[in-house]
Structure formats: structure tokens, C-alpha cells
Amino acid sequence: MNIKSEIRNPKSEIWLLIVILIIAAFLRLYNITDLPAGLYPDEAIYANNGIEAWETGNFKVFYPENYGREGLWPNIIGFFVIKFGHEPWVPRSVAAVFGILTVLGLYFLTKELLANRLSRKIALLSAFLMATSFWHINFSRIGFRAIMAPMFLVWGIYFLLAALNRISDRNNGQIIPAILGGILYGLGFYSYIAYRATPLLIFIILLLYWLKVGREADAKPNAKPTRKKILLVAFLFSLIALIVFAPLGLYFLQNPQDFFGRTTQISIFNSPTLLKDLSINILKTAGMFNFSGDWNWRHNVAGAPLLFWPVGILFLIGIFLGLRMFFAGARNRIFREEYLQAYIVLFSWIVIAALPVVVSNEGIPHALRAILMAPAVFILAGIGGLWLYGSLKNTITRDSTITRDSIAKIKMKMLNIFVFIFLSLLVFEAYNTYFILWGQNPNVYGAFNADYVQIGRDLNNLPKELPKYVVVEATGVDVRGIPMPAQTVMFITDTFAPEKQKEKNIYYVLPNQKDKIPEGSYVAILR
């Protein structure tokens, strides 16, 4: 496949994007009814809160149970569970849709961020690398709210950049993108606690464009009015985002203890060896992409790097190119000064998104808390990949004394065949790692408490008139008097609410309440 000729054709670009989205959808939706097996209690409580909200009409912007969770995810998946049933695949399918939309958004964001003749190729490659990443596939198939965060951030920044890149339009074409960006970016605050660090990234982007226009204004006095349009874009984007965030912000003003939630318990600032722990956390987080990743089987193939090693190399190449540009002022035919602003955004993105990870003292490296880093990581890997392709192509061209030399043509065909094989390998590797190496590992069964789901299904199969008692021996955060692990059984049996428990004759008790269980009752032990 000749990448150069293919992507010059807009129709080919669209078809390549469609293929990437099909791959992303397949890897995120295939066999989702069975994999991952089980349902982790954290997934279950989101759904239980949401179901209760839809059945009672008591929707919340923040659900304080289990250390607190923003309300958007429970409210969304609660609707779909009521429509399609109390099965683990229902909330996970919603997560998959958010994951697919993130892949699509990354393509548009990359084009807008780079905004040059190579941006389409890098955009396609970056989207493909995310589409085939185990890291992103995995969290697109789990019912955690965190998968919404990169989606909202990617699309919010895309529309912000689209507005900023159109400040010279005479027809005020920047207004609608600024408003759409503000809406999507504002919704991101309802996704995941790590998202709250991102206003700093927005500020950096706006500052970069302000300085860029200032430099243009020095050379062209008639460019000064565009600064007013930057202020307009910043105002509209920020105002709309603030309006969207306002209900949650008001809740936090009234309940400041919920703003930090569990972060105060796992914060590195509680450590007596702050600098040492911070240094170790930074090293572990930096090394998780290429050396040693998350050891939690829910998040990763325990200990494996988050990036497949060839992609990890491309990521390092992307970082190296940026650092070389910063410190050596390097220029070449492909990567010019126009990339400098993009690199500042990408490096800032990674550092800011890493802050919630490195300041915690639990489970480092932590793939889930680092999920906001993913878009910038794959754009840098895309840049590295295109640079490597361009370098190999230039080597072939240099070695040919005649432009149309037949040997050079053969070498180019071989290079393009190799690229096709490499891209195909990434698809195969993603399938093999997720569905076989990880999916069939017995540790995954335990990591998602598959036995809890089986207990719930066994209870559903018993006669309604038979009293059924679940003794919760497993420990966890107290949720309405019962430890968190019971949430999985409550979801499967639809017995989160007391009236549902009475209706279905299913009750939850603590170990010290066993003597109160009536004779002849069915008893299940939750360990």
C-alpha cells in the first residue's frame, strides 16, 4: 500500500478512517457479552445508582457513595440497563462507544493540532495506534467512568483548536466551534477526578495562540484585530464550559469534602518521605509505557508495558524529535518550526495528565488514572512513525542516482509492503493480547469477581417465594449498611433498593447477623 499516494486522495483518506473505526469497533465490541468475565463492584455501583435515579427521578450530579462519583456516567448507563437488562455487557457497551468516539476524535484533533500537509497521515496513524492499543481497548470494555475523560478532552480541545485556527475568518466561523468545544469540555468534569487538572492545559493552548498572533501582529499591524477574536474564543469557550460545570461546581461548594474524596487518603503529601516517593512515582509512571506497567489484572496484563514495544519505540522517537527541536533548534524537510507549538501542547498534555498519577501513593504505575495521557501519547507515536517512514523513504531516494530507478521502485514497494504487514501485526497483536493472553488468564476472572456474578444468576434462578439471604463476608466500603462487594450481586438481581429486595425475597446480611436467617432459607456466602 503506497501511503503517500493513498492519502493524497480525500476519498482514500475517508475510507482509511472508516477502516480504522471498524477495527476500533471490532476490538471494543467483539464478545463483549463474555469478556471480561464477571463485574467488578465499582462497575456495579455506577449502574445501581443510575437505575435508582431513573426509577425514582432523583438524578444527582454527584453520587457520594463509595468515595463519591460524578453523576454523568451512572445517569447514562442506568438508562441503558433499564432498557436492555441487568447484564454486565450493557454498561460496558456504552464504554465501548465512548472509546470508539475517542479514536475518531483523535483523528480530527491531530489534523487540527498540526494543521499542515502531513497532518492527515499522522492523524490516521495516531488514530490507528489508539484503535489497536490494549491500554485503550481494555478500558473501553470496562464500565468505569474514566473512559469518558479522554473522549471529552479530545473533542473539547479539537473544537477549541478549530475555533482558534479560524480566527482570521471574516464570517466569524470560530464562534460555533468555540461553543461546541465549551460544551464538550465542560461535560468532561462530570467524567473522572483526574480531569480537574486540565484547565491548565486549556490555558497553555490559549496562551500559545495569543503569543503566536502577537508575533504576527509585530510583523503585520493589520493582524492585531485577530487578538480580539482570540479573546472572544477564550471567553465563549470558558463561559460555556463554566455554565456546563456549574451544577457540579455548586455541589462541591456545598459539599467541599466530596471534591477531594478518596484522593486525600492516597495522596503522596501524606507521606513522610515526600520527595523520595514523588521521584519514584515519576520514574514508574514514565517507565510504564516501555518497561513495566500496571500490575493490576483489571487494568493490564500484569506488569507489561502499556505500549506494544514497536509502538513504544515510535513514542520515544516522537519525544526525541520534540526535545531535539526544543534544545537543538533542529530543522529538517519534514518536521519544521510549525511543529514547535504542537509539541508544547503535547508535552504539556502528558505532564498535566500525569499529575494525578504521580501525586497518588497507590498502585503506581496506574494505567487507569493515566488514561488522560493516552491521546497525547498516540499523537507523539504517530509523529514518530511518520518520521521513521519518511527517513526510510528518503534513504531509498538518496541511494537512487535516477529518480525513476527501478531498484528504488522495488525498495519503495518493499517498504510499503513492510508498513502494511506492520500495521496488520498491530491488529493481530491487539486481538491476541486482549482476547487470548489477557482474556483467558484466570487472574482476570478473579479481578472482576466473576463468582459474584454467578451467585447473582443462581439467585435469579431460584423460586421467588423462597427466602434468599446473601451473607457478605467480603470487606469493603460501607454502602447503605452493606460492604461494597455486594453491589455486583445487587446489580445482577436488581435488588439495590430495599423495596426490590423485599419484592424478590433477597436480603443482605453481615456475618454477625447469620443467626437471624430463618430456617429453610437459601444462603449464599459472598467472600
C-alpha positions in Angstrom: 0.0 0.0 0.0 1.5 3.3 -1.1 0.7 5.6 1.8 1.7 8.7 0.0 -0.5 8.2 -3.0 -3.4 6.8 -0.9 -3.7 9.7 1.4 -3.5 12.4 -1.2 -6.9 11.3 -2.4 -9.6 12.6 0.0 -11.8 9.6 -0.7 -9.0 7.3 0.2 -8.5 9.2 3.5 -12.2 8.7 4.3 -12.0 5.0 3.6 -8.9 4.6 5.6 -10.6 6.3 8.5 -13.6 4.1 8.2 -11.4 1.0 8.2 -9.7 2.3 11.4 -13.1 2.8 13.0 -14.2 -0.7 12.0 -11.1 -2.1 13.6 -11.6 0.0 16.7 -15.3 -1.1 17.0 -14.4 -4.7 16.5 -11.8 -4.8 19.2 -14.1 -2.9 21.6 -17.3 -4.8 21.0 -16.4 -8.3 19.9 -17.5 -10.9 22.5 -18.3 -8.1 25.0 -21.1 -10.3 26.4 -18.5 -12.7 27.8 -15.3 -10.7 28.2 -14.2 -9.6 30.7 -15.9 -12.2 32.8 -17.7 -11.0 35.9 -18.5 -7.5 37.0 -16.3 -5.5 39.4 -18.3 -3.9 42.3 -17.2 -0.4 41.2 -18.8 -1.0 37.8 -21.9 -2.3 39.5 -22.5 0.6 41.9 -22.4 3.1 38.9 -25.2 1.1 37.3 -27.1 0.7 40.6 -27.1 4.4 41.3 -28.2 5.2 37.8 -31.0 2.6 37.8 -32.3 4.0 41.0 -32.2 7.6 39.6 -34.2 6.6 36.5 -36.8 4.7 38.6 -37.2 7.4 41.2 -36.5 10.6 39.2 -33.8 11.5 41.8 -30.9 12.3 39.5 -27.7 13.6 41.0 -24.7 15.5 39.7 -22.6 13.6 42.2 -23.3 10.3 44.0 -21.4 10.4 47.3 -21.4 6.6 48.0 -18.1 4.6 47.6 -15.9 7.7 48.0 -18.1 9.6 45.5 -18.6 9.6 41.8 -19.6 12.2 39.3 -23.2 11.7 38.1 -23.0 11.6 34.3 -21.8 8.0 33.9 -24.3 6.5 36.3 -27.1 8.5 34.8 -26.2 7.4 31.3 -25.7 3.7 31.9 -28.8 3.5 34.2 -31.0 4.3 31.2 -29.4 1.6 29.1 -29.6 -1.1 31.8 -33.3 -0.4 32.3 -33.8 -0.8 28.5 -31.6 -3.8 27.9 -31.3 -5.7 31.1 -29.1 -6.2 34.1 -26.2 -7.8 32.3 -22.5 -6.7 32.6 -22.3 -6.1 28.8 -24.8 -3.3 28.9 -22.7 -0.6 30.7 -19.6 -2.0 29.0 -21.1 -1.4 25.6 -21.6 2.2 26.5 -18.0 2.4 27.5 -17.0 0.9 24.1 -19.0 3.6 22.3 -17.0 6.3 24.2 -13.8 4.5 23.3 -14.7 4.4 19.6 -15.6 8.1 19.6 -12.3 8.9 21.2 -10.5 7.2 18.3 -12.5 9.3 15.8 -11.9 12.5 17.8 -8.2 11.8 18.0 -8.1 11.8 14.1 -9.7 15.2 13.9 -7.8 16.6 16.8 -4.4 15.6 15.3 -5.3 17.2 12.0 -6.3 20.5 13.7 -3.3 20.5 16.1 -0.7 20.0 13.4 -2.6 21.8 10.6 0.0 21.1 7.8 0.5 18.9 4.8 1.5 15.9 6.9 -1.3 16.2 9.5 -3.7 13.8 7.7 -1.1 11.0 7.6 -0.2 11.5 11.3 -3.8 11.8 12.2 -4.7 8.4 10.6 -1.7 6.7 12.1 -2.3 8.1 15.6 -6.0 7.1 15.5 -4.9 3.6 14.3 -2.4 3.2 17.1 -5.1 4.1 19.7 -7.6 1.8 18.0 -5.2 -1.1 18.4 -3.9 -0.3 21.8 -4.6 -2.8 24.6 -4.4 0.0 27.1 -7.3 1.9 25.4 -9.2 -1.3 24.3 -9.3 -2.6 27.8 -10.8 0.5 29.4 -13.2 0.8 26.5 -14.6 -2.6 27.6 -15.0 -1.9 31.4 -17.8 0.0 33.0 -15.6 2.7 34.6 -16.5 6.3 34.1 -12.9 7.2 33.3 -13.2 6.2 29.7 -15.3 9.4 29.2 -12.5 11.7 30.2 -10.2 11.3 27.1 -13.2 11.5 24.8 -14.5 14.8 26.2 -11.0 16.2 26.4 -10.1 15.2 22.8 -13.3 16.6 21.3 -13.3 19.7 23.5 -9.7 20.6 22.5 -10.4 19.8 18.9 -13.2 22.3 18.7 -11.2 24.8 20.6 -8.3 24.5 18.1 -10.8 24.6 15.2 -12.0 27.9 16.6 -8.5 29.3 17.1 -7.4 28.2 13.7 -10.3 30.2 12.2 -9.8 33.5 13.9 -8.9 35.1 10.6 -12.2 34.1 9.0 -14.4 37.1 8.1 -17.6 35.3 8.7 -16.9 34.5 12.4 -16.6 30.8 11.7 -14.9 30.4 15.1 -18.0 31.0 17.2 -19.8 27.7 16.7 -16.6 25.6 17.3 -15.9 27.6 20.5 -19.4 27.0 21.8 -19.3 23.2 20.9 -15.9 22.9 22.5 -17.0 24.6 25.7 -20.0 22.2 26.0 -17.9 19.1 25.5 -15.0 20.2 27.6 -17.4 21.2 30.4 -19.0 17.8 30.3 -15.6 16.3 30.9 -15.7 17.5 34.5 -18.5 15.0 35.1 -16.3 12.1 34.0 -13.3 11.5 36.2 -11.5 13.3 39.0 -8.2 13.5 37.1 -9.9 15.7 34.5 -9.8 18.6 37.0 -6.2 19.2 36.2 -7.0 20.0 32.5 -7.8 23.7 32.8 -4.1 24.3 32.9 -3.8 22.7 29.5 -6.5 24.9 28.1 -4.7 28.0 29.5 -1.5 26.9 27.8 -3.2 26.4 24.4 -4.8 29.8 24.6 -1.5 31.5 25.7 0.3 29.9 22.8 -2.2 31.2 20.3 -2.1 34.6 21.9 1.7 34.8 21.6 1.6 33.5 18.1 -0.8 36.2 17.0 1.3 38.8 18.9 4.3 37.8 16.8 2.3 38.1 13.6 1.0 41.5 14.8 4.5 42.8 15.1 5.2 41.9 11.5 1.7 42.9 10.2 -0.1 45.6 12.1 -3.4 44.6 10.5 -3.2 41.3 12.3 -3.9 43.0 15.7 -7.7 42.6 15.4 -7.3 38.8 15.5 -6.3 39.1 19.1 -9.8 40.3 19.9 -11.1 37.1 18.2 -8.8 35.0 20.4 -10.3 36.7 23.4 -13.8 36.1 22.0 -13.0 32.4 21.5 -11.5 32.1 25.0 -14.5 33.9 26.5 -17.1 31.8 24.7 -15.3 28.5 25.4 -14.7 29.3 29.0 -18.1 30.7 29.7 -20.0 27.8 28.1 -17.7 25.3 29.9 -18.3 27.1 33.2 -22.1 27.0 32.7 -22.0 23.3 32.0 -19.8 22.7 35.0 -21.9 25.0 37.3 -24.2 22.3 38.8 -21.3 20.2 39.8 -19.3 23.2 41.0 -22.3 24.3 43.1 -22.5 20.8 44.6 -18.8 21.0 45.6 -19.2 24.4 47.2 -21.9 22.9 49.3 -20.1 19.7 49.9 -16.3 20.5 49.9 -15.4 17.2 51.4 -16.6 15.4 48.2 -14.3 17.5 46.0 -11.2 15.6 47.0 -12.9 12.4 48.1 -10.5 9.5 48.3 -7.6 11.4 46.9 -6.8 12.8 50.4 -6.4 9.3 51.7 -4.0 8.1 48.9 -2.2 11.4 48.4 1.6 11.4 48.3 1.5 14.5 50.5 0.6 12.3 53.5 4.0 10.6 53.1 6.9 11.3 55.5 9.3 10.8 52.5 7.6 13.1 50.0 10.4 13.9 47.6 11.6 10.2 47.5 8.1 8.9 46.9 7.4 11.6 44.2 10.7 10.7 42.4 9.8 7.0 42.4 6.3 7.7 41.2 7.6 9.8 38.3 10.1 7.2 37.3 7.5 4.4 37.5 4.9 6.4 35.5 7.5 7.4 32.9 8.6 3.8 32.6 5.1 2.2 32.3 4.9 2.8 28.6 8.0 0.9 27.6 9.3 -1.1 30.6 7.0 -2.0 33.4 3.3 -1.2 33.5 0.3 -1.5 35.8 0.3 -4.8 37.9 -3.4 -4.8 38.4 -5.0 -7.5 36.2 -8.1 -5.4 35.8 -6.0 -2.7 34.1 -3.3 -4.6 32.3 -1.5 -7.8 31.6 0.2 -7.6 35.0 3.5 -5.7 34.7 3.5 -5.5 30.9 4.4 -2.1 29.3 1.3 -0.2 28.3 2.5 0.1 24.7 3.4 -2.8 22.4 7.2 -2.5 22.1 7.3 -1.2 18.4 4.7 1.5 19.3 6.7 2.3 22.4 9.7 2.9 20.2 7.7 5.2 17.9 6.5 7.1 21.0 10.1 7.6 22.1 11.1 8.8 18.7 8.2 11.3 18.8 9.5 12.5 22.2 13.1 12.7 20.9 12.1 14.8 17.9 10.3 17.2 20.1 13.2 17.5 22.6 15.7 17.9 19.7 13.6 20.7 18.3 13.5 22.5 21.7 17.1 22.1 22.7 19.0 22.0 19.4 16.8 24.0 17.2 16.9 21.2 14.7 15.2 21.5 11.3 14.6 19.1 8.6 12.5 18.7 5.5 9.6 17.0 7.3 9.4 18.5 10.8 9.7 22.3 10.7 9.1 25.0 13.2 5.3 24.7 12.7 5.6 21.6 14.9 7.0 23.5 17.9 3.6 24.7 19.1 2.1 21.3 18.7 5.0 19.8 20.7 4.5 22.3 23.5 0.8 21.3 23.7 1.6 17.5 23.6 4.3 17.7 26.2 2.1 19.9 28.4 -0.7 17.4 28.0 1.4 14.5 29.1 2.8 16.3 32.2 -0.6 17.7 33.3 -2.4 14.4 32.8 0.4 12.6 34.7 0.0 14.9 37.8 -3.0 13.0 39.3 -1.0 9.8 38.8 2.3 10.8 40.4 0.8 12.6 43.4 -1.0 9.4 44.5 0.6 6.7 46.5 -1.5 3.7 45.4 -0.9 1.2 42.7 1.8 3.0 40.8 2.1 2.7 37.9 -1.6 3.1 37.4 -3.0 2.7 33.9 -6.5 3.8 34.8 -5.5 7.2 36.4 -3.1 7.7 33.4 -5.9 7.3 30.8 -6.0 11.0 30.1 -2.4 10.8 28.8 -3.3 8.4 26.0 -4.3 10.9 23.3 -1.0 12.8 23.5 0.9 9.5 23.7 -0.5 8.2 20.5 -0.1 11.5 18.6 3.6 11.5 19.6 3.8 7.9 18.4 2.1 8.9 15.2 4.6 11.6 14.6 7.5 9.2 15.4 6.0 6.6 13.0 5.7 9.1 10.1 9.2 10.4 10.7 10.6 6.9 10.6 8.7 6.1 7.4 9.9 9.4 5.8 13.5 8.7 6.9 13.5 5.2 5.3 11.9 6.7 2.2 14.5 9.4 1.9 17.3 6.9 2.3 15.9 4.9 -0.6 15.6 8.1 -2.7 19.2 9.1 -1.9 20.5 5.8 -2.8 19.0 6.1 -6.2 21.0 8.0 -8.8 18.0 8.3 -11.0 14.6 9.4 -9.7 12.7 6.6 -11.5 15.4 4.0 -10.9 13.8 0.5 -11.0 15.7 -0.7 -7.9 14.4 2.3 -5.9 10.9 1.5 -7.0 11.3 -2.1 -5.8 12.7 -0.9 -2.5 9.7 1.5 -2.1 7.3 -1.3 -2.8 9.0 -3.5 -0.2 8.9 -0.6 2.3 5.2 -0.1 1.7 4.6 -3.9 2.0 6.5 -3.9 5.3 4.3 -1.0 6.5 1.2 -2.9 5.6 2.5 -6.0 7.4 3.5 -4.0 10.5 0.0 -2.4 10.7 -1.6 -5.8 10.3 0.6 -7.1 13.0 -0.6 -4.4 15.4 -4.2 -5.6 14.8 -3.3 -9.2 15.4 -1.2 -8.3 18.5 -4.2 -6.3 19.9 -6.5 -9.2 19.4 -4.1 -11.8 20.7 -3.2 -9.8 23.8 -6.7 -8.9 24.8 -8.8 -11.9 23.9 -6.2 -14.7 24.5 -3.2 -13.7 26.6 -5.2 -11.5 29.0 -8.8 -12.6 28.4 -8.1 -16.3 29.1 -5.9 -15.7 32.1 -7.5 -17.0 35.3 -6.4 -13.9 37.2 -8.8 -11.8 35.1 -11.7 -14.0 36.3 -10.8 -13.1 39.9 -10.0 -9.5 39.2 -13.6 -8.9 38.1 -15.2 -11.1 40.8 -16.9 -13.4 38.3 -18.0 -15.6 41.2 -20.2 -12.7 42.4 -22.0 -12.6 39.1 -22.6 -16.4 39.2 -24.0 -16.0 42.7 -26.4 -13.4 41.4 -27.5 -15.6 38.5 -28.1 -18.5 40.8 -30.3 -16.3 43.0 -32.3 -15.2 39.9 -33.0 -18.9 39.0 -34.4 -19.7 42.4 -38.2 -19.5 43.2 -39.4 -16.1 44.2 -41.2 -17.4 47.3 -38.0 -18.9 48.7 -36.3 -16.6 51.1 -32.7 -15.9 49.9 -30.0 -14.4 52.1 -26.6 -13.2 51.0 -24.0 -13.2 53.8 -21.5 -10.6 52.9 -18.2 -11.7 54.4 -16.1 -9.7 51.9 -14.9 -6.4 53.2 -15.2 -3.0 51.6 -16.6 0.5 51.9 -19.9 0.6 53.6 -22.8 1.4 51.2 -26.1 1.7 53.0 -25.0 -0.7 55.7 -23.6 -3.4 53.4 -20.0 -3.7 52.2 -19.3 -2.7 48.6 -18.7 -6.2 47.1 -22.5 -6.9 47.4 -23.1 -4.3 44.6 -22.3 -6.9 41.9 -25.0 -9.3 43.2 -27.4 -6.4 43.7 -26.9 -5.4 40.1 -27.4 -8.9 38.6 -30.5 -9.5 40.8 -31.8 -5.9 40.6 -32.0 -5.6 44.4 -30.2 -2.4 45.1 -33.2 -0.7 46.6 -34.8 -2.2 49.8 -38.2 -2.4 48.1 -36.7 -4.5 45.3 -35.1 -6.8 47.9 -38.4 -7.3 49.6 -40.2 -7.9 46.3 -37.7 -10.5 45.2 -37.2 -12.1 48.6 -33.4 -11.4 48.5 -31.7 -10.0 51.6 -28.2 -9.0 52.5 -26.8 -9.5 56.0 -23.4 -9.3 57.7 -21.6 -12.3 59.2 -22.8 -11.3 62.8 -26.4 -11.5 61.6 -26.4 -15.1 60.4 -28.4 -16.2 63.4 -31.3 -14.1 62.2 -31.7 -16.0 58.9 -34.9 -18.1 59.0 -34.7 -21.8 58.7 -35.3 -23.2 55.2 -33.8 -20.1 53.6 -31.3 -20.3 50.7 -27.9 -18.9 51.9 -25.2 -17.6 49.6 -21.8 -16.5 51.0 -20.0 -13.6 49.5 -16.3 -13.9 50.2 
